[in-house]
Amino acid sequence: MGLGLGLGGTVFALISYFIIKLVPLTAMGISAIMIGFACIGIASTRPYISREESEIILKTGMDNTTELLEELGLRNKAVYLPSTMRDGQPQALIPLVPDREIQLVKSKIPGRLIVKYGDNQNDLAIAVTTPGSKIIDMLETRPGPMSGDIKATVADVLAGVLDIANSVTVNMTGTQVDIRVSGAKLNYDGTWYYRCLGSPIASIVATISSEALQKPVRIREESYSRGKGRIILEVLS
């Protein structure tokens, strides 16, 4: 479209100025040229990989993680950690022992697949990289701990960078973060991966919230209906 507007506007402007000799039409042709260059500039900022290819890559990684979870028989909710609690990259911990209260150690958790997150000998978990882990690397600045900061970052990522949602609202009350997503294009489907780590949208939201608050968070509830989603996060001490 940018090339079409640029070439068409150039021809139209030349004809209008030298043959028809009308300044308003010449200005219209120059405007078309300017819009054409703007379209080319916008197109150059878009990623070369298509949405379909992105979904294939995302599903491949999710399938591999799902096989690992199924092999280990893990159904526990993941705990999302900020980068300061890991080796510089935010990740999610999935406890190996079910029905245990998460009591994280105060020191940094080592960057390995199987990690010890507490003082008890049974406090073991696997650490996995999530879609949100890579999103954090794309941010120019880390979000602040206020609900407005989290909302701005989540909206910029979901609606701007990834184009998988239309709008976002964030409300914080005590140890709970309530996120409403409108126009969600990646829904919850109840698979093994989703039960542990949440949907890709919830994973991204949890990672950003954890990084903003500098505290571990867990997806407590997630639901979707008619393109509208609600994600409730629990902030852990």
C-alpha positions, -999 to +999 in steps of 0.1 A: +000+000+000+029+024+008+045+018-026+012+022-044+004+055-026+039+068-032+041+060-069+005+070-075+009+102-056+040+111-075+023+106-109-008+125-098+012+154-084+033+158-116+002+157-138-017+182-115+012+206-114+026+206-150-005+196-170-037+205-151-019+233-133-041+230-101-023+236-068-050+218-047-047+186-067-009+189-065-011+191-027-033+161-027-007+141-047+020+152-023-002+142+007-005+107-009+033+105-012+037+114+025+011+088+035+028+062+014+062+068+031+044+066+065+029+033+055+064+020+044+079+032+077+051+014+098+055-018+078+092-019+084+086-019+122+064-050+120+081-084+127+089-105+096+073-136+112+035-139+107+009-146+134+004-181+121+042-189+123+043-173+158+014-196+170+032-226+156+064-218+175+043-210+207+024-243+205+056-263+199+072-249+230+039-255+250+037-291+237+072-298+249+065-284+283+031-303+285+049-336+278+073-328+307+045-320+330+025-351+321+056-373+325+061-360+360+024-360+368+024-323+379-008-304+383+002-277+407-002-240+400+030-223+389+045-195+408+059-167+387+091-152+399+107-118+390+141-117+373+157-106+406+148-139+422+163-160+394+194-156+372+183-124+356+153-138+337+118-142+351+106-178+352+078-199+367+083-226+393+060-257+393+063-275+427+070-312+425+050-320+457+013-311+456-007-293+483+023-275+499+023-240+510+049-220+491+076-206+515+103-192+492+138-188+504+150-152+507+182-158+487+182-160+449+170-193+435+197-209+413+192-210+375+186-248+370+158-270+358+151-286+392+155-261+420+150-260+458+128-231+466+123-235+504+141-247+535+122-280+536+138-310+519+105-315+499+105-279+486+115-289+451+102-275+418+110-273+381+117-239+367+104-233+332+106-204+308+072-190+298+060-167+270+061-138+294+098-145+302+108-134+267+084-104+267+102-088+296+134-087+275+114-066+249+105-038+274+126-007+273+119+000+310+105-021+338+069-012+349+064+003+383+044-013+412+013+008+408-018-006+390-016+022+364+020+012+356+010-025+352-020-016+331+000+005+307+027-021+302+002-050+298-019-030+274+012-020+254+023-056+251-011-073+245-027-047+223+003-030+208+032-054+204+014-087+201-020-076+189-038-104+209-062-081+229-080-048+225-079-033+259-069-040+295-080-029+330-061-036+362-073-033+398-052-041+429-067-049+463-044-062+490-026-093+477-048-097+447-045-083+412-076-084+390-070-080+353-098-077+327-089-083+291-112-072+263-110-087+228-088-116+238-077-136+207-059-165+226-084-182+249-081-207+277-087-243+266-082-263+298-052-284+287-025-297+312-002-268+303-029-243+309-039-258+343-004-254+356+009-223+338-023-206+326-030-194+291-003-174+271-022-142+280-024-150+317+013-161+316+023-127+301+002-108+326+015-128+356+051-123+345+047-085+340+029-082+373+056-102+391+083-080+376+065-048+384+058-058+421+091-076+425+072-104+442+062-139+432+026-143+419+003-172+411-026-173+388-055-180+411-084-178+386-088-174+348-120-173+327-131-162+292-165-155+278-173-139+244-138-124+239-136-110+274-112-125+299-107-122+337-074-131+353-070-130+391-034-131+404-024-139+440+007-120+452+028-141+475+051-128+502 
